[in-house]
Amino acid sequence: MNYIKSLHIEGFKKFSFLDISFNPHTNILVGENEAGKSTILDAIKIVLNQTYRNADKSILRDLFNLEMIAAFQSNPSIATLPKILIEVELELDPKQANSSYFYGEVYGSRRSQPAKFGVRFECKYDEEIGSGMEQTILEGKIPYEYYTLIWSTFANRAYQVIKKPLGFVSIDTTSNAASSSFNYYNRSLFASKYDEVIRTKAKNDFRLRLETALEEINLPPLSENRKFGIDSKKVVLEAILSVYENSIALENRGGGMESLIKTQIALDKTNGLDVVLMEEPENHLSFITLQKMLYEISKRQNDTQIIIATHSNMIASRLNLSNVLWIADKEVISLSCVNKTSADFFMRADNNLFLQLLLSKKVFLVEGATEFLLLPLFYKQVTKRSIEEDSISIISCNGISYKRYLDVVKSTQKKIAVMTDNDGQSDKIAAADEFNKSHSMQQIFMGMKTDDWTWEVCIYKENKHVLDELIPIKDGAQYCFHGENYGPVLGKMLNNKVETAYTMLTSGIEFTIPQYIRDAIEWLNK
């Protein structure tokens, strides 16, 4: 199986330096907006598709890393001019035709490494053609027009996209890519589906028939020696091809169905595609259609390498958390170490908030809706700031054990305060204490006495007189909870958790905050 093994980036857009290794089958790129997910896909396309090969050099303004530009401007010289290096390491079958063309030890400006398969892209200032620009450079100006773009294989041979080492296509459903993605997709599918003999014959036959088509129309001549003709150089077969399904072009299908059909075609192993890049495949998809797409991907992911950039929690969870590559602070963190049991659990658990947890800077992990409603109020009382101001997320486990979430993020060094109930069990209190001693970035907070067995009990104890006045009680009602009579007000708080929490939230009263909740808030703010 041919696939992309790794990617090395220097000086390209978001990244001054980045290394990322890919799984042979499924890779899910997640991260905040502008974290660099699209940049990674763009880097692969630049190398393998020779993007920008014929573009105006002004495009380099958008491609250079801003940190490298700033470093040049603070110390302008030829040596500090910004440059780009992107290397794509490949896994190829040594027996396939032209595989040796990509095999070697040459790694651009990096030191020589053991021989591998790969393709390299370099964008650098050409001192020979830029002779005479020295003073301009010393003035801190970048001579974009004097840069050269070079594609070469690891064997140090010139790379051309016509000799692409593997079947490769990109499916981009973002709105700004819609107009150009059709033609690119159709070209790529045409190239991978048919071998060179079939493609050459098709293009030749098309050109010949095009030249005779106008003659068959018998259009009257312009004059005795002048007539209209077809300039076949202006009409290229690949440029006008489109995929039709039931006589309807994909361009004319709804955005969601277009994306689904493109994915189905790309993953069909008979179409000869080794690698499929997908940018935000969730765009334009209903819940049901997204489920269909994920089914297609999971069904065929062993035949094709898939690299997906997404904001979708469903995609990240359903395609296995161990395939997630988290782009954070200009580095890539793999979740391949996630416990298999936890990964399988999240694949099946509806409405989990794994991705929100992963992308949050600091997190309160709470048990349910009551804590979710009241914690922002308590947080503002303690800190005089809102959780939004401090970029803190509150995630309700909603029946999912907090231990599942902690297992997923244990390698990320993310600061998480877990607030949970001790359920009247001393062993839970002891276990939380032991956990806290051995973990610096995640801490568990709960009532420290078995009598303080749940959130509502702790709040009621601290605010009994206020809550007895605030919470309306029906005459004669006992509000027993699990057969126990805790009194009408606490009983109602236990039986109607969300309703009473909302009453507290909208009361405008400043409540006394239980100590363990205050401790959690203060710890997360350290």
C-alpha positions in Angstrom: 0.0 0.0 0.0 1.3 3.4 -1.0 0.8 6.3 1.5 2.2 9.5 3.0 4.5 8.6 6.0 5.5 12.0 7.2 5.6 15.7 6.4 8.3 18.2 7.3 7.7 22.0 7.0 10.0 25.0 7.4 8.8 28.6 6.9 5.4 27.9 5.4 2.4 30.0 6.5 1.6 29.1 10.2 4.7 27.0 10.8 8.3 28.1 11.1 9.1 24.4 11.8 6.8 21.3 12.0 7.2 17.6 11.7 4.1 15.3 11.5 3.9 11.5 11.1 0.8 10.0 9.6 -1.0 6.7 10.1 -1.2 4.4 7.0 -5.0 4.5 7.0 -7.0 7.2 8.9 -5.7 10.6 10.1 -8.0 13.2 11.7 -6.5 16.7 12.0 -8.2 18.7 14.7 -7.4 22.1 16.2 -8.7 25.6 16.8 -9.4 28.0 13.9 -6.1 29.0 12.3 -4.2 26.3 14.2 -2.8 25.1 10.9 -5.0 22.2 9.8 -5.5 23.6 6.3 -1.9 24.6 6.1 -0.9 20.9 6.5 -3.2 19.9 3.7 -2.0 22.8 1.5 1.7 21.8 2.1 1.0 18.2 0.8 -0.8 19.6 -2.2 2.0 22.1 -3.0 4.5 19.2 -3.1 2.6 16.5 -4.9 0.4 18.7 -7.2 3.0 21.5 -7.8 0.6 24.1 -6.7 1.7 27.7 -7.5 4.1 26.3 -10.2 2.9 28.9 -12.7 1.5 31.5 -10.2 2.7 35.1 -10.0 5.5 35.5 -7.3 3.3 37.9 -5.4 1.6 34.8 -3.9 4.7 34.3 -1.8 3.6 37.2 0.5 0.8 34.8 1.7 3.0 31.7 1.9 6.0 32.9 3.9 6.0 32.4 7.7 5.4 35.7 9.5 8.0 34.9 12.2 10.6 34.4 9.5 9.6 37.7 7.8 10.0 39.5 11.1 13.4 37.9 11.8 14.6 39.1 8.3 13.3 42.6 8.9 15.0 42.9 12.3 18.3 41.7 10.7 18.1 42.1 6.9 20.6 40.1 4.8 20.6 37.5 2.1 21.2 34.8 4.8 18.1 35.8 6.8 15.7 36.1 3.8 12.5 34.0 4.4 12.4 30.6 2.6 10.2 27.6 2.5 11.1 23.9 2.6 8.4 21.2 2.5 9.3 17.5 2.3 6.8 14.7 1.9 8.1 11.2 2.9 6.3 8.4 1.1 5.8 4.7 1.6 6.0 3.2 -1.9 6.2 -0.3 -3.3 9.8 -0.7 -4.5 8.6 -2.9 -7.3 6.3 -0.3 -8.9 7.3 1.5 -12.0 9.3 4.7 -11.3 9.6 4.1 -7.5 13.4 4.4 -7.8 12.9 7.9 -9.2 11.7 9.0 -5.7 14.3 7.1 -3.6 17.4 8.6 -2.2 19.2 10.4 0.7 18.9 14.0 -0.5 16.9 16.1 2.0 17.4 19.7 0.9 19.2 21.8 3.4 18.7 19.2 6.1 21.5 16.8 6.9 21.5 13.5 5.0 19.4 10.8 6.5 18.9 7.1 5.6 17.5 6.7 2.1 13.7 7.1 1.8 11.0 7.7 -0.8 9.8 11.3 -1.1 9.3 14.6 -2.8 10.7 18.0 -1.7 9.6 21.5 -2.4 11.9 24.5 -1.9 11.2 28.2 -2.3 14.3 30.3 -1.9 16.0 33.5 -3.1 18.1 32.9 -6.3 21.4 34.9 -5.7 22.4 34.4 -9.4 19.3 36.0 -10.9 19.1 38.5 -8.0 22.5 39.9 -8.5 22.4 43.6 -7.9 19.5 43.4 -5.3 21.8 43.5 -2.3 21.0 47.1 -1.3 17.3 46.5 -1.6 17.6 43.4 0.7 19.7 45.4 3.3 16.8 47.9 3.4 14.6 45.1 4.6 12.7 44.5 1.4 12.0 41.0 0.2 12.7 40.6 -3.6 9.8 38.2 -4.3 10.4 38.2 -8.1 13.9 36.8 -7.6 12.7 33.7 -5.8 12.8 30.3 -7.4 10.4 27.4 -6.8 12.0 23.9 -7.1 10.4 20.5 -6.9 12.6 17.5 -6.7 12.5 13.9 -5.5 14.6 12.5 -2.7 16.8 11.0 -5.5 17.6 14.7 -6.4 15.8 14.4 -9.7 13.4 17.0 -11.0 9.8 16.3 -10.0 6.9 16.8 -12.3 3.3 16.1 -11.4 2.9 13.9 -14.5 5.1 11.4 -12.6 3.0 11.6 -9.4 4.2 8.7 -7.2 0.8 7.7 -5.9 -2.9 8.1 -6.7 -3.9 11.3 -4.9 -7.0 13.5 -4.6 -8.2 16.3 -2.4 -11.9 16.9 -1.6 -12.5 20.5 -0.3 -16.0 21.4 0.7 -15.2 24.8 2.2 -17.2 27.5 0.6 -14.2 29.4 -0.8 -13.0 26.3 -2.7 -16.3 25.3 -4.3 -15.7 26.8 -7.7 -12.2 25.4 -8.3 -12.6 22.1 -6.5 -14.7 20.5 -9.3 -12.1 20.8 -12.0 -9.3 19.7 -9.7 -11.3 16.7 -8.5 -12.3 15.6 -12.1 -8.8 15.9 -13.3 -7.4 13.9 -10.4 -10.0 11.2 -10.9 -9.4 11.0 -14.6 -5.7 10.6 -14.0 -6.0 7.9 -11.4 -8.8 5.9 -13.0 -7.2 5.5 -16.4 -3.7 4.6 -17.3 -1.6 6.7 -19.6 -2.4 4.7 -22.7 -6.2 5.2 -22.2 -5.8 8.9 -21.3 -3.6 9.7 -24.3 -6.0 8.0 -26.7 -9.0 9.7 -25.2 -7.4 13.1 -25.5 -6.2 12.5 -29.0 -9.6 11.2 -30.2 -11.4 14.1 -28.5 -9.1 16.6 -30.3 -9.6 15.0 -33.7 -13.4 15.0 -33.3 -13.4 18.5 -32.1 -11.6 19.7 -35.2 -14.2 18.0 -37.4 -17.2 19.0 -35.3 -17.5 22.5 -36.7 -17.1 21.2 -40.3 -20.1 18.9 -39.8 -22.2 21.9 -38.8 -21.7 23.5 -42.2 -21.5 27.0 -40.9 -21.4 29.5 -43.9 -17.9 31.0 -44.5 -17.1 34.6 -43.6 -15.8 35.3 -47.0 -14.2 33.5 -50.0 -11.1 32.5 -48.1 -12.1 33.0 -44.4 -14.2 30.9 -42.1 -14.6 30.0 -38.4 -12.6 27.1 -37.1 -11.9 25.5 -33.7 -8.7 26.3 -31.9 -8.2 23.0 -30.2 -5.5 24.4 -27.9 -8.2 26.3 -26.1 -10.2 23.2 -25.2 -8.5 20.6 -23.1 -10.4 17.4 -22.3 -9.6 17.3 -18.6 -10.8 20.9 -18.2 -14.3 20.2 -19.4 -14.9 16.7 -17.8 -17.5 16.3 -15.1 -18.8 13.4 -13.2 -22.4 12.6 -13.9 -24.8 10.4 -11.8 -28.2 9.6 -13.3 -27.6 12.3 -15.9 -27.0 15.0 -13.3 -23.5 16.6 -13.0 -22.1 16.6 -9.4 -21.8 20.4 -9.8 -25.6 20.6 -10.0 -26.3 18.4 -6.9 -26.8 19.9 -3.5 -23.6 20.6 -1.6 -24.1 17.7 0.9 -24.8 15.1 -1.8 -21.9 16.4 -3.9 -19.5 15.9 -1.0 -20.9 12.4 -0.2 -20.7 11.2 -3.8 -17.1 12.6 -4.2 -16.1 10.7 -1.1 -17.7 7.4 -2.3 -15.9 7.7 -5.7 -12.6 8.6 -4.1 -12.7 5.7 -1.7 -13.6 3.1 -4.4 -10.4 1.2 -4.7 -11.1 0.5 -8.4 -10.4 4.1 -9.0 -6.7 3.7 -8.1 -6.5 6.4 -5.3 -3.9 5.8 -2.6 -4.4 9.0 -0.6 -7.5 11.1 -0.1 -7.4 14.5 1.6 -10.6 15.9 3.0 -11.1 19.5 4.2 -14.1 19.9 6.6 -16.2 17.1 5.0 -19.0 18.0 7.5 -19.9 21.2 5.5 -23.4 21.1 4.0 -24.1 17.7 5.5 -27.2 16.8 7.5 -26.7 14.5 10.5 -28.0 11.5 8.5 -25.8 12.3 5.4 -22.7 12.7 7.6 -23.5 9.3 9.2 -23.5 7.9 5.6 -20.2 9.5 4.8 -18.6 8.2 8.0 -19.9 4.7 7.2 -18.3 4.9 3.7 -15.0 6.0 5.2 -14.9 3.4 8.0 -15.9 0.7 5.5 -13.0 1.4 3.1 -10.3 3.0 5.3 -8.1 -0.1 5.1 -7.7 0.3 1.3 -6.9 4.1 1.2 -5.1 6.5 3.4 -7.4 9.3 4.5 -6.3 12.6 6.0 -9.2 14.7 7.2 -9.2 18.2 8.7 -12.3 18.7 10.7 -14.2 20.6 13.4 -16.7 17.8 13.8 -16.9 16.0 17.1 -18.8 13.1 15.4 -16.0 12.6 12.8 -13.3 12.7 15.4 -15.1 10.2 17.6 -16.6 7.8 15.1 -13.3 7.3 13.2 -11.5 6.4 16.4 -9.8 8.9 18.7 -6.5 7.0 18.4 -6.4 8.4 14.8 -6.6 12.0 16.0 -3.7 14.4 15.4 -4.2 17.5 17.5 -2.6 20.7 16.1 -1.7 22.8 19.2 0.8 25.6 19.7 2.6 24.8 16.5 3.1 21.1 17.3 1.2 18.0 16.6 0.1 15.7 19.4 -1.0 12.2 18.5 -3.7 10.5 20.5 -2.5 7.1 19.4 -1.9 6.2 23.1 -5.5 6.5 24.0 -6.7 3.4 25.7 -8.5 1.1 23.2 -11.5 0.7 25.5 -11.9 4.4 25.8 -11.5 5.0 22.1 -14.1 2.3 21.3 -16.4 3.8 23.9 -16.4 7.3 22.3 -17.0 5.8 18.9 -20.3 4.6 20.2 -21.2 7.3 22.7 -23.7 9.9 21.3 -23.4 13.5 22.3 -19.9 13.2 23.8 -17.9 16.4 23.9 -14.4 15.0 23.3 -13.4 17.6 20.7 -14.6 20.5 22.9 -12.4 19.2 25.7 -9.4 18.7 23.5 -9.6 22.3 22.0 -10.3 24.0 25.3 -7.4 25.8 27.2 -8.8 25.1 30.7 -11.7 23.0 31.6 -14.2 22.3 34.3 -15.5 18.8 33.9 -18.8 18.4 35.7 -21.4 15.7 36.2 -24.6 17.3 34.7 -26.8 20.2 33.9 -27.1 21.6 37.4 -23.4 22.2 37.7 -23.3 23.5 34.1 -25.9 26.1 34.9 -24.5 27.4 38.3 -20.8 27.1 37.9 -20.4 30.3 35.7 -22.3 32.2 38.4 -20.0 30.8 41.2 -17.0 31.5 39.1 -17.8 35.1 38.6 -18.5 35.5 42.4 -15.0 34.2 43.2 -12.9 35.8 40.4 -15.0 38.8 39.4 -14.6 37.7 35.8 -16.6 35.5 33.5 -15.5 32.1 32.2 -15.6 33.5 28.7 -13.1 36.2 29.7 -10.7 33.6 31.0 -11.2 31.2 28.1 -12.5 28.4 30.3 -14.9 25.7 29.2 -17.4 23.9 31.3 -18.2 20.4 30.0 -21.0 18.3 31.3 -20.2 14.5 31.3 -23.9 13.7 31.0 -23.6 10.2 32.3 -20.1 9.5 30.8 -17.5 8.8 33.4 -15.1 11.6 33.8 -12.3 9.0 33.8 -13.0 8.4 30.1 -12.4 12.0 29.3 -9.2 12.2 31.4 -7.9 9.1 29.7 -8.3 10.8 26.3 -6.3 13.9 27.3 -3.7 12.5 29.7 -0.9 13.1 27.2 -1.9 16.7 26.4 -0.9 18.5 29.7 -4.3 20.2 29.6 -5.5 21.8 33.0 -8.7 20.2 34.0 -10.7 20.5 37.3 -13.1 17.7 37.8 -16.1 18.3 40.0 -17.9 15.2 41.0 -20.0 13.7 43.9 -18.5 11.3 46.5 -21.9 9.5 46.7 -21.3 9.0 50.4 -18.4 6.7 49.8 -15.2 7.2 51.7 -13.2 5.2 49.2 -14.1 7.7 46.5 -12.7 10.5 48.7 -9.5 8.6 49.3 -9.1 7.7 45.6 -9.5 11.4 44.6 -6.9 12.3 47.2 -4.4 9.8 45.8 -5.1 10.9 42.2 -4.5 14.5 43.1 -1.1 13.7 44.7 0.1 12.1 41.4 -1.3 14.5 38.9 -0.4 18.1 38.5 -2.5 19.1 35.5 -5.8 17.3 36.5 -7.4 17.5 39.9 -10.6 16.0 41.3 -12.8 18.1 43.6 -15.6 16.7 45.8 -17.1 17.1 49.2 -14.5 15.8 51.7 -17.0 14.2 54.1 -19.4 11.4 53.3 -22.3 13.6 54.5 -21.5 16.0 51.7 -22.4 13.4 49.2 -23.6 15.4 46.3 -23.6 19.0 44.8 -27.1 19.9 45.9 -26.5 18.8 49.5 -23.3 20.9 49.7 -25.1 24.0 48.3 -28.1 23.5 50.6 -26.0 23.2 53.7 -24.2 26.5 53.0 -27.4 28.4 51.9 -30.2 26.7 53.9 -32.0 29.9 55.0 -31.8 31.5 51.6 -33.0 28.4 49.7 -35.8 27.7 52.2 -37.2 31.1 51.2 -36.3 30.9 47.5 -37.5 27.4 46.4 -41.3 27.1 46.2 -42.8 24.0 47.8 -46.2 22.5 47.4 -48.2 22.2 50.6 -47.9 18.7 52.1 -45.3 17.5 49.5 -42.4 15.5 50.9 -40.2 15.2 47.8 -38.6 12.0 48.9 -35.4 11.1 47.0 -34.7 7.4 46.4 -37.0 6.6 49.3 -35.3 9.0 51.7 -36.9 12.1 53.2 -34.3 14.9 53.2 -36.8 17.7 53.9 -39.0 19.4 51.3 -36.5 22.0 49.9 -33.5 19.7 49.6 -35.8 16.9 48.4 -37.1 19.2 45.7 -33.5 20.2 44.7 -32.6 16.5 44.4 -35.7 15.6 42.4 -35.9 18.7 40.2 -32.2 19.6 39.8 -32.4 21.7 36.6 -35.5 23.6 37.6 -34.2 24.6 41.1 -30.7 25.5 39.6 -32.4 27.8 37.1 -34.4 29.4 40.0 -31.1 30.1 41.8 -29.4 31.4 38.6 -32.1 33.9 37.9 -32.7 35.0 41.5 -29.9 37.6 41.5 -28.8 36.3 45.0 -25.1 35.9 45.8 -24.9 32.5 47.3 -22.3 31.0 49.7 -20.1 28.7 47.7 -19.2 25.3 49.1 -15.5 25.0 49.8 -14.6 22.3 47.3 -16.2 24.3 44.5 -14.3 27.4 45.6 -11.1 25.3 45.7 -11.6 24.1 42.2 -12.2 27.6 40.8 -9.1 28.9 42.6 -6.9 26.0 41.5 -7.9 26.4 37.8 -7.0 30.1 38.0 -3.4 29.5 39.3 
